Amino acid sequence: MSLRDLIRMDPPVLTLRGRKVLITGAASGIGLATAQAAARAGAELVLTDLHADALDTAVAAIIDAGGTVLFHAAGDVSDYDWVHGFAGEVDAEVGVMDVVMNIAGVSAWGTVENLEHRHWRTMVDVNLMGPIHVIECFVPQMVRRGHGGQLVNVSSAAGLIALPWHAAYSASKFGIRGVSEVLRFDLRRHHIGVSLVCPGGVDTPLVNTVEIVGVDREDPRVIKQINNFHKVAVSPEKAAAAILAGIRKNRFLVYTSFDIRFGYWWARKFALPYEVVMRIANDRFDRLAQISRVAQGDSAVTGSDVESNHG
């Protein structure tokens, strides 16, 4: 290997036109926006999502807009047997992928005394084992073919820095970051690039459905904080544009907004100030939880008083 090859690898996928692209989580949010953007760029898509009806709707919209969907099927990426079967169908009907994008994901936040085992298990099963299943079932074919390609894994800001209440979520997102870091070097000799996408705030349906364990999402103060998130969150379309640019340039770390790029740089360069800021953020989250718990308690007392008065 030459010195140039050690320092730089030419981007394996300079254009998506005519390339076969697998996208998981393609029925909504970042996955849908990325599928739409890839279709406009000329990609030939293989799409999957957990929700069959939403996936069918997404596929119909992409085709109506002039895009190409070669194959689609609904299923659970956390189920290895399903992914293995899906990959077999894709191999038989479509062939080997040029780009594999692991975008499907779920989220739940909470402190360790409130999180249940199911929260930890779901985060790891979907956000970490799901991408691993897809990698197992689709990337070896790319290696054997010998024509290169690109693997895209979606992590999170919570896969880079210690966000409050994100222990279970970070377990999965730091995990896929580690997998990607290793594969970045393992797959290089096969001219397969690896991109790790680290979104910050993205205004997707996940924001409104994420389970915050031990906190009343209907509390006006919690709603206010969620609305503040919406104000700084980028659109799924902007996130999709960053992902496609990352593929074209074979970037390893792909940021969807400047704040996460800066935050990760700052955390590595200024360890003590980073720790102080994280402690402050954690205290603020804890106060919000306490306020929410008090409000829930007051509501329960009011409810019991009403029942008593009607007894």
Secondary structure, DSSP 8 states (H G I E B T S, - for coil): --HHHHH----S-S--TT-EEEEESTTSHHHHHHHHHHHHTT-EEEEEES-HHHHHHHHHHHHHTT-EEEEEEE--TT-HHHHHHHHHHHHHHT---SEEEE-----EE--TTT--HHHHHHHIIIIIIHHHHHHHHHHHHHHHHTS-EEEEEE--GGGTS--TT-HHHHHHHHHHHHHHHHHHHHTGGGTEEEEEEE---B-SHHHHH-EETTS-TTSHHHHHHHHHHHHH-B-HHHHHHHHHHHHHTT-SEEESSHHHHHHHHHHHH-HHHHHHHHHHHHHHHHHHHHHHHHHHHHHHHHHHHHHHHT-
